[in-house]
Amino acid sequence: MGLMIRDFVLKDGSKIAIIGGGPAGSLFAHFAQKWSTQKDIDVSVTIFDGKDFLQKGPKGCNLCAGVIAESLDQKLKEEGIFLPEKRIISRVEGYCLHVDSESLLLSCAENEINSIATVFRGNGPRYSTFPEIISFDDFLLSWAQDRGAEVVSQPVWEIKLPKDKSKPISLYYGNKENLRKFDADLVVGAFGVNTYLMKEIQNLGFGYKPPQTITTYQAEIKLGKEEVLKHFGNTIHVYMPKSKDIRYATITPKGDYVSITLIGKKNATKDIFQEFLNLEEIQNRIPLLKPHCFCYPKIVISPSKNSFTHRLVMIGDASFSRHYKNGIESAFITAQLAAETAFCSGIDASSFSSSYYKHAKKLIIHDNYYGRFLFLINDIISSIPLLTQSHLSLAKKKGNKDSPKKIRSILWNMFTGNIPYRDIFKILLDFNLQISLLLNTFKLLFIKLKNPITYFGKRSSASTTLPPLKNNKVIVIIGGGPAGSSCAIKLKKLALQKGINIRIIVYEGKRFEKKSYYNQCLGVLSPPLDKIMEGELGIPFPWEIIQKKINGYVVHSDNNVIKLSGEHDPSYACRRVEFDNYLFQKAKEMGVEITPARVIDLDFSSDGVMVYSESNNIKADVVVGAFGLDDGMAKIFERITPYRQPKFLSSIVTKMHPGEKAMTEFGDYLYAFLPSSLPHVEFGAITPKGNHLSLNIAGKKVDADMLDKFINLPSVRKALPDNLDNFLPQLYYFKGKFPTLPGKGVIGDRYVMVGDSAGLNRPFKGKGINSAVITGIRAAEVILNHGISKEAFKEYLKSCAELTDDIPYGKIVRYLTNKSSKYGLLDGVLETAKKEKAMRRAFFNIISGQETYKKTWQQTRNFKLLSKIVIKVIISRFFKKKNFGLN
């Protein structure tokens, strides 16, 4: 005979056992009392929990940040549950978001909320002293007791389902050695996920699978009320750092304490707290103290499966919880739904499925799909500085415009959880908001391209009390190439003019005087380098090392070629090692100390920089980074400063000695190639030197095989000597790299980057040697005229604007050139240039770098010329004209 419906309903004399006396269990007891009164059913409610919420520390705590969301507070008040002020530790007035060195304050007032309560779930952190009982969980448990629930302060160890489903479920509780039995018509699992009971429920065999969880870190640190207010105010601070381990962190003020909650990208370990304290934005706010209380609570990141059977139902974290938000409010919702189902529908699995689960699925499970998507979007936005800036700058705009209000509303509700995720998602989809974000992003992108240095890099509390260096100060320059040597020479020159005695030390592991190392730079010295050296450094240009005068350029696309020359100053080719040695020896002649060793580590402190090298250690007042794109040195700076190495292209270089006759026949033009058949090669070049040709290719992912393919392109072979095959087996390849964008954090207290380390080059046509010399000079001027703080070094960035103002135009040229080459459109462009003087001049300036991209664009832009280019591009693309000759 089958079970009757009446076997699975609550009636007079029914016993309800709740396992867990936290919010979920206490609130279920509240709703059970409410429904029993309404239905006029006399039931008994017993809550089992071995935890004593009147204890301090982990023994009495339910491992939670303790923020009472406004939506939860409102729900409690609707139930007649008013949280006493003596149980509230602090009332916060809003949230402050910190991401990518930016911050955004969101206040309760603007969201029409008086304040948000913060509580301790237990009776305070370990060793705390409060004059009264403060535990939030104890308040809810006492509330349930006052309404008739019995509390058994002992844990449940075992649960047994009856074979006859019409019979009650048996619980075994108390001392393990002398367990006591309790039979219940309905068992409510409100024990959360930080418990041994999960395994016990799984073993019951009805298919329960607990929610997936992630382990977090929770700590309470006592700073004192004054320090808390000084550093954090009455505001909850949310941090989204650039960290491999921390997804986000919150600091919640609670009287004398702050609660720190760290959510990791994987399960938290003891190291996550130290990583958080080491964050730049945290270091000056929280002293390196051990937390008074800490734990590793688990939070729910997925719903449970089969969370009910006959006479047994899971609520709270053990069942369903909002994604990353409002565990207590999820406990309220699931307790309310489960109680309503039990009293109005039944306590069998079918009733729980059709009522409890159905509503929980809509309110929590389905809503979490939107939540996960929103957090994914948030992770993407917070990881891309441009998008972060766009959202935050729009949110900060004042006035009554809708878009800033909507961004702030999205962020507020993401933090507080006051409205469902699906409603937040609907706000995000607003068309006008997305248009505003798009326009704002383009605006910031233009600013970034125009002023890349001031846009990039972390902001810090840079000192303004590091004045220009005076007598007996020490300057260490790491790297003796053109940037480092030029900086050293200029420092010596300025020191002599000012009548001060400073010690300048250059650390350089290479032996330039032996001329035995190979620099991957092509060694082309461009105007006005001769004037800079003679005018600003006071040293003659080294005409004696010049091997070739470059009088023009031959530019190849796939099927076309143009020869460019005109009225201009020539460039000069030399052996790069000889130029480096020339500057290096001039620095030595002026009294600069040379330490022939590599720097292996640095320590920054308030009164100097300790420099550790392979041969000695010295304390410097300021360090100049002139180490190019050396990965080892870059990693040292990246570990201890906000500096980040510039983005770069790789280059493969070789050289061949074809003989005097072949060199004469080759002439004094540099050959440039833009091959579409080698997609990873942005450009290649052949540069004539005194007795050899230098060949190179550049791109993000170039290697020796690509250089072989480049050399064997028909257009390249045609430019090289006829006996090329005789040289191929003898070629040696060298790999290097050069910057394409400025680095981040290139200035800071007591350090400055110059040359390739800074990446302050003109894009595409970098003129790297010129940039190295100029940045070295400008850094020296700031050190002795303005100071060595980050604030002072902003003058250095301003003085280098001549190098960087052209970046947005150069990036556009690079993009258009690469795309035109890739799709075979350059043939038509070159054909137009053969007939249009303005276009030829533009090409010459782009290749040689003798005019800025901006000026070149201004000289070239006119509708008639652009129309001709478009027509030629179309003709060359679709009719594929070939074999154009030299003009």
N, C-alpha and C positions, 0 to 999 in steps of 0.2 A: 504494500500500500504506500503510495507516494506521500511525501511531506505536504502538509496543508499550509496555506498562507498564514493561518493563525499561529503556527509554530514559530514564525519569524517576525513577530511584532512585539513591541514593548507593552507591558501591561502592569497592572498593580503587582507589586512585589518583585518586579524585574530588577536584576542587579547589573550595574554598569561599572566596569573596571577600566580605569584610564591609566596607562603605563607612561608616566612622565608628568612631572608637575610644573613644566615650563609654561610659556604662554599658550601653546596649542592645547595642552591638557587642561589648564585652568579655564580657558575660554570655552572648551567643549563642555566642561562642568557648568559654566554659566548658562550656555544655550540649552543644555539638558534640563536645568532647573526651570528655565523660562518656558520651554515646550511642555514639560510635565505639568506645570501650573495651568498652561493654556489648554492642554488636553485632559486635564484632571486625572492624571495617571500618577500613582504613588510609586516612584522608583527610587532606588538608592544609588548614589554615585560615590565610588571610592577611588582616590588618586594614590598611586604607588610611585614613590620616588625616593631613592636613597640619598639624594643630594640635599644638603641643608643650605638654603639660600641666605641664611643669617651668618654663614661663615665668610671670612675674607679670603681673597685669593681664589685660585682655581677650584678649591673644594666647594665654594658656594656660587660659582659663576657658570653661566651658560654660554660663555665664549662668543661674545657678540660686541659690536661697536657701540650699541646702546643709543641709537638715534631714533626718536619717536617721530615718524613722518607725520606731517599735518593731516594727511588722508587717514592714517591710522588713529590719530588723536580724535578726529571727527567721528570715526566709526565707534570708538570707545564711548565717547560722550553720548552718541545716539542710543547706546545700550545702558546709559546711566552710570558708566564707569568713569569717574573723574580722578585723574592722577593727582595725588596730593603734592603740594609744592615741596614738602620736606623730602619727597622721593626724587625730586628733580635736582640734578647737580648743577646744570647750567642751562641757560636759554640762549641759543645762538640766533644771530640776526641775518644769516645768509650763508652762502657758499662762495668760495674763491677758487677759481680754476687756475692752475699753473701748468702751462705747456709751452715748450720751445722758448723759454725765457720770457714768455708773455704771461700776463695774468688778467683775469676778468672777474669782477665782483658781481654777484647776483644776490640781491637783498630780498628778505622776506617782505619788506614794505611794498616793493614794486609788484609783488605777487599777491598782495592783499592778505598777508599772513602776519600775525603779531610776532611770533617767534617759533622756534623749533626746540623741543625739550631734548636734553641728553641725560642719560641715566647710566647707572651701573646695574648690570643684571644680577650680580651678587651683592654682597654687603660691602663692596669696595675692594680695591687692590690689596695685595698682601702688605701687611704692616701699616695700613692706613688707620687713621683714627677719626671717626665721625661720631658726633654726640648722639645721633639717633639712627634708627634703622633706615637704610636708604635703598635696599634691594627692590628693583622693579618686579622681578619674578616673585619675590615674597609677597609683594602687594597684590598681584593677581591671584596667587595661591590663597592668600588670606581672604580675598574677595569671594573665591569659590567656597571656601570653608564657611564663611559667614552666611552663605546661601544654601548650606546643607550638605556640602560635599565632605566626606570623611577623608582625611589624609593619613596614609600609612607611610611613615618615613623609613621605609625599607625597600631594597631593590627587588625587582622580579628577576628570577634566574631562569625560569623554564615555563614554556607554554605548551599545553597539550590540547589538540583539537579532538573532539569526541568522534568516535566511529559513527554513532547515531547522531546525525546533524540536528536533531530536535533537542538534544541535550546541551547543557551549558559547556563553555570552555573552561578548562582548569588552569589556574596560574599557581606557580610555586614561588614563594617569596621568603625573605628573611635571611637568617643565618644559613650559609651553605650547608653546614653540618646538621642543621635541624630545620629543614624547609617546612613551611606551612602552606596549606592548600587554600585557594580561594576560587570558588565557582562563579562564573559571570555569564549572564545571558548575552551581553555585548562587551567585547574588549576593544578598546580604542588605543591604537599605537601612536603615542605622542612623544616618542623618545628621541626624535631628531636623528642625526647621522653620526654623531660623535659617541657611539655606544657599541657595546658588544652584542646587543640584542638583534642587530641586523642579521647576523648569521643564524641566530635562533629562529627568526621569522622565515628566512629562506628555507630552512630545513623542515618547515612544516609541510611542504609539498604542494601548496596550492598555486605555485608559479610566481610568487613575489620576487621581483628583482629590485633592489634598492636603487635610488638615484645615483648617477655618476657624481663624483665630488672632486674638488680640488682643495688641497691643503693650503691654508693661508697663514699669515703671521699676525698676531695681535699682541700689542704691548701697551702697558700703562707706565708713563714716566712722570714723576713728580718734579715740577719746575717751580712751583709756587705761583699763587694767583697773579702777582705783579708781572712775573716773567711770561706767564701764559698770555695775559692781556697785551703785554708789550710786543710779543712776537706774532701772536695769532688773533688777538682781539676776541670778539664774540662771534667768530666765523669758523665754519668747517672748511678746511683747506683740502682741495683735491689736486693731486700731482699726477701728471702723465709724463714721466721722464723717458728720455731716450736710453733705454736699458734693455739688455738681452734677457733679464730675468723678471723685472717688475713691470706689470701691465699698468696698474695704477695704485695709488696710495692715498689714504685720507688721514688727516690729523684733526681730531675732534676735541675741542676744549671741554674740560670737565673740572671746573673749580681750580684746585691746585695742580691738577693732572692734565695731561693730554693723552688721548687714546690714539695709537698709531695702528692703522690697519693696512697691511700690505697684501695685495692680490697679485700673484705671480702669473707668468705665462705657463708655468708648470708647478708642481708641488713645491711649496716653500721649504727652504732649509734654514739653518741658523745663520747662513751667510747673507741672506737677503736683507736682514736688518742693518748689518754693517754697510752693505752697499747703499742702502737708503740714506744712512747718516753721512755717507761720503759724497752725496749729491751736492753740487755747488749751492743750490737754492736752500739746502737744509743745514749746511755746515755752521752757519752763523746764528741759527735759530735754536738748535737743540744741542746742548753740550754732550760730549762723549760719555754719557752716564749709562750704567747698566739699568735696564728697566726694572721697576719695582715688581712687576708682574708681567708674565708673557705666556702665550700658549700658541698652539698650532691648530686652530679649529678648521673643520672641513665645511665648505659651503657647497650647496647643490648647484649643478650645472645641467641637469637633465631630469625629466620626470621619472618616477618609479614606474614599474610595470606590474599589473595585477595587484593593486594595492588594497585589495579587499577579498574577502570570502564570506561564507555564512558566519555571522556573529562576530566578525573581525574586520576592522577598517583602520587604515593608516591615515594620519593627518599631519599637518605641519611639514617640516623638512623631510620626514620619512616618506611623504607622498609627493607633493608638488609644491614648488616654490618659485617665485618670480626670479627671472634670470639676473643674478648679481644684486638683487634689490630686495629690501623690505621683507626679511624673513619673518618678522613678527606679524606683519600685516598678512602675509600668506598663511601664517598659523591661524589668524582670525578668520580668514575667508574659508579655509578648509574645515575648521572647527564648526563654523556656522552651517556650511553645506552638509557636513556629515551628520550633525545633530538634527537638522531639518529632515534629512532623509530617514534617519533612524526612527523619528517620532511620527512622521507623516506618510512614509512609504513602506518601511520595513527594514529588517536587519539581515536580510538574505543577500546573496551576491547579486542577484538580478536587480533588486531595488537599488543597491549601491551603484550598479552600473548605469541604470537608466536615469538616476537622479543625481547622486553625488558626483560620479565621474563625468557625466554629461556636462554639468555646469562648471566643474573644475577645469574640464578640457577647454571650454570656451574662455573662461576668465583668466586662466593661468597658462595652460599648456600651449594653446594656439597663440596666445599673446606673446609667449616667449619666442616664437618664430620671428616675430617682428623685433623683439628685444635683441636676439642674436645678430640679426642683420644690422640693427642700429649700432651695436657695439663693434661689429666688423667695420662699418663705415667710420666710426669714431677712431678705431685703431689706424685705419688708413690715413685719415685726415691728420691725426696727431703725429704720424711718422713723416709727413711731408711738410716742411716748414712753410712753403708757399700757401698750401691749403689751410694750414693752421692760421697763418697771418690773415688770410682772406676772411675766414669765419669770425675770428676774434675782432678784427678791425671793423667788420660790419656790425657785430654785436655791440661794439663800443660807441657807435654813432648815436648822437643825441637827437632829440626831436620826436615827432609823432609818427614817423614813417613805420610802415608795417613790417618790413623785412628785418630791421634790427630787433624789433619786439619778438618776432617769430623765432629768430635764432636764440635769443635769450630764453624764450619759453621752452624751446627744445632742450637746451642745456639744463635749465632749472628742473624740468620734469625728468630728465635722464638721471640727475643727481638724487632728486627727492623720491622719485617713483610715485608722484602724486596722481598721475593719470596713466591709463594703460599704454603699453608700447605702441599698440596699433594707432592710438590717437596721436602720439608723437610722430609716427611715421606719416600720417595724413598731413600734419603741419609741414613736415619736411618736403612733401611732394608739391607744395604750393608753387604754382608756375612763376608768380612774381618774385618769390623768394629765390628760386633757382636762377632766374635772370639776373637778379641783384648780385648773387654770389658769383655768377659767371663774369659779369662786368667788373666786379671788385677784384676778382682773381687776375683778369687781364691787366687791370690798372697796376696791381702790385707786381705783376710779371714785368711790366715795362719799367717800373721803378727799380726792380732787381737787376734788369739788364743794363739800365743806365748807371746805377750806383751799386755794383756788385759787392764792394768791400763793406760799405756801411750797412748793406742789407744782410750779408752773411755773418755768421759767428754768434756765439753766445754773448749776452750782456752780463756783465758782472759788476760788482761794486768796486770799480777800479779806483785805485788811490789817486788822489790829486796832490799828494804831498811828497812826490819824488822829483825834486827839481833838477835842472841841468847839472851835469857832473862838473865838479871842481877839482882842485889839486888832490893828487894821490888816490884817485879813484881807479877802478879796474874794469876794463871792457874786454869781454871774451867774444871773439868772432869764430863761429864754427864753420869752417870752410874757407879755403884760400883761392877760390876761383875768381872770376871778374867781379862778382857782387861783393864778396868778402874783402878782396884786395882793394877795391875802389872805396869801400866803407872805411877801411883802415887808413888809406892814404888821405881821405878827406878829413877823418878825425884828427890825424897828425897835423894837417895843414891848419885846421880851425883852432886846435889847441895852441899852436905856435902864435897864431894871430891874437888869441885871448891871453897869452902869457901864462897858461896853466900847464901843469905837469900831470899827465894821465898815462896810465899803463895800458897798452893795447896788445892783446895776445891773440894770435891767429892759430887755431888748431887745424892742421891739414895733414892727413896721412899720406897723400901723394907726394912724390918727389918731382916737382915740375922741372927742375933744372936738368934732370936726366932725360927728359923728353921721351920716356919709354912707355908711357901709358897712352891709351887711345880714348879721345873724347868723341862721343857719338854726334856732337854738333858738327855741322858742315863747315863752320869757320868762315862765314861770310860776314864781313864788317860793313855795315850800312851807314850812310850819312844820316845824321851829322855827328857820328861817333868821334871823328877827329877833332871837331870843334869842342865837344863835351870834355874830352880828355885834356885838351890844351887849356880850355877856358876855366873849367871847374876843378880839375885835379891838379892843374899846373904841371903836367908832364907831356912830353911830345908824343905825337902819334907814331907808332912803330912802323914807319914806312919800310924799314929794312926787312921785315918778315913777310911782306906782301908777295904773294906768288902769282897772282893774276888779277887784272882789272876786269870786272864784269860790266860790259857795256850794254847789255840788253838781255832779252828773254825770248825763247822760242816755246810757245805753248801748244800742246797737242791735246786734242780730243780724240775720240775713236777714229774719225775719218776726216779730220781737218787739222790744219796747223796754221799758226800765225806768228810772225816775227815782230817783236815789240822793241822799239828803241825810240829815242827822242831827245829833247833837251832836258837833261837831268844830270845830277851828280852820280858818278858810277859807284858801284859797290866794289869791295875788295875781298878776294879769297886768300886765306892763309891757313897754315896748320894751327888748329885750335890750341894745341899744347904749347906752341910757341907764344901765342898771344897771352895765354894764362901765365906762363912763366915770366913774360915781360912785366905784367902788372904785379905779380908776386915779388919779383926782385926789386921793383920800385918801392914797394911797401917796406921790404927789408932795409933798403938804402935809407929810408926815412926814419928808421929806428923802431919799427914795429917788431915785437917779439914773435918768433915762430916756434911753435911746438909741433914737431913732426910725429903726431899721434892722433888717433881717433878718440873722440869723446864717447864714453860708454854709458854715462848716466848724469842726471841733474837732480838737484834738490832745491826747490824754491822756498824761501822763507821771507819774513817781513823785512829783514835787513840785508838780503843779498841772495845770490845764487851759487850754490856749491857745484863746481864743475869737476866731474871725475873723468879722467882720461886713461889711456893705456900706459902713460908714463908718469903723470903727476896729478895732483888735485889742487884746485885753487878756488878761492871765493871771489866772485865777481859782483860788481854792482849792477851790471846789465849784460845780457847775452844777445848777440846778433846771430840769427839763424841764416847761414849762407851755404847750406849743405845741399842745395839743389833738390832733387827728388829722391834722395837717399832714404830708402824705406826704414832702415834701422834707426836713424836719427829722428825721422818723422814719428815713429812709434813711441820714442822716448817722450817727445813733446806732447803727443796725443794722450799719453797716459797721465800727464800731470798738468796739462793746460787745456784750454778750449781749442787749441790749434788742430786743424784737420788738413791733411795734404791736399793740394789742388788736384782737380781732375786732369787727366793727361791722355795724350796719344803715344803709342809706342812707335819706335822707329828702328828699322834695320838698315845698317850702313855697311858698305864695302868700298874698296877702291881698287883701281887697276892702273898699271903703268904701261900704256900702249906704245911708248917711244916718242921721241921728239917730233918726228914727221907727223904722226897721227895727232899729237897735241896741237901742232900748228894748224892742221886741217880742221880740227874741231872748232877752233876759234875762241872768242871771248864772250860767248853767250851762254847763259844758264838755260838748260832745257827742263821744262816742267811738263808733267803728264797727268792727265785726269782720266784714267782708264775705267770704263764701265764694266769691262770683262773681269775685273778683279774687285768684287763687291766690298771686300774688307780693306781695300787700299784707298784712302782718301786722295792721296796724291803721291807722285814719285818725282825724282829730280836727278839730273846729271849736272854736276858742278865742276868746271875745269879748274885745276890748281896748277902749280908750277910744272911738275913732271908727271902728274897723274889726274885721273878723273875720279871724283867721289860720286857714288850712286847711293840713293836712299829711297825708301818708301816709308809712309806713315799711315797709321790707322789704329783703331782700338784693339784689333786682334790680328796683328801682322806677325809673320814668322819668316824663317829663312827660305822655306819652300815658296812663299809668296814673292820674295825677292828674286828667286830663280825664274818664276813665271813672268815677273815684270821684265827682267832682262831679256827674256825671249819673246816679248811682244814685238810684232813687226815694226811698229813705230819706234820702239826703243832700239832694236837691233840696227835699224836704218841710221839712227843718230850716232851709234857707237862705231869704232873702227872695224874695218872689214875682217881683220884677223881676230875677232872677238872670241871665237871658239878656242883659240890657243890660251886665252887667259882664264877661262871659266874654271878649270880644275885648280887654279892657284889662288882663287879668291878666299879671303877670310872675312867672316861676317861678324859684326858687332851690333849689340842691341842696346838701345837707350830709350829715353822718353822725354817729352817736353810738355809743359802745362798748357791747358786750353781754357782754363777759368781760374780766377783767384781762389786761393785757399780760404778756409774759414778760420776765424780767430787768429789772424796773422799778427795781431798786436795784443799786448797785455802788460800788466805790471812787470817791469824788468826784462821784457823780451820783445823783439821785433824780428820779423822775417823779411829777407831781401832776396832778389833774384828769383830763380825758379821755385824756391821754397815758398815764396809769397804768391807766385803765379800772376804777378802784375804785368802781364805781357799784352801787347796788342793781339787780339784773337786772329787765328788762321795764319797771318803773316806776323809771327811773333817778334822778330828782331830781338831775339833773346839776349844777345850780348849787350845791345844798347840798353835794354830794360834792366839787366843785371847791374850795369854801371850806374844808371840813373837811380835805381832804388837804393843802392849802396850809399850814394852821395846824399840822398834825401834823408835816409835814416841817420847818418852821421850828423847832419845839420840839426835834426830834432833832438838828438841825445845831448848836444852841447848848447843848444839855444832854447829848448822848451822843457826838456825833462825826460824821465824814463818811466813814467806811469802810463797806463793805458790811455788815460785822458790826454796826456801829452802826445802820445803816438798817433792820435787822430789827426794831428797836423801832418804827420808823415803820409797818411792816406790821402789827405787833401792835396798835398804836394805831388802825389803820383797820379792825379786825375788826368794828366796829359797822356798817361798810358792806358787808362781804363775807361775814359768817357766814350771811347769808340766801340766798346764791347757789344752793345745791342745791335749796332750796324754790322759789325764783324760777324756776329753769330748768324744774322740773316744771310749775309754773303756766303758763309760756310754752308748753311743749310741749303740755299738755292743751288750752290755749286755742286754739292753732293747729290742732290735730287736730279739736277740737270744731267750730271754725268751718268747716274744710275739708269735713267730712262733715255739716254742717247740724244739729249736735246742740245748739247753744247756745240755740235757741228753747225747748227743754224746760227747760234750766238756768235761763234768765231767768224762765220762768213759775213755776218753783218758788220762786225768790227773791222774787217778788211777794207770796207768801203766808207766807214764812218769814223772820222778822226776823233770825235768825242768818245766813241766806244773804245777805240784803241788806247786812248789816253787813260780811260777808266781801267782797262785791263792791265796796263803797265803799272798804274798806281796800286792796284790790288796785289799784283805779284811782287812788286818791289817794296811796297810799304812806304813809299816816299810821300804819300798824301793820306790823310785819314779817310776811312770809309765814308764818314758823314760828308766830307767835302766832295769826295768822288761821286757820291749819290746826288748831291746838289748840282754838280756840274753835268751830270748825265741825264737826269730825269726830265724828259719832255715827251709829249704824247707821240710826236712824229717818229722819234727814234725808237720808243718802246713798241710802236705799231710795226715798224720794220723788223724788229727782233722777233716779235710774235709770228709774223708771216714767215720769216726764214726758219724759225723753229718748226712750224707746221710743215713746211716744204721738206726740210731735212728729215723730219721724223717719218713722214708718210711716203716720201719718194726716195729716201735713202740715197742721196747723192754721195758719191764717193770720189776718192783720189783727188781732192783739192790740192793744189800745189802751193809752194811758198809764194807769198805776195811780195 
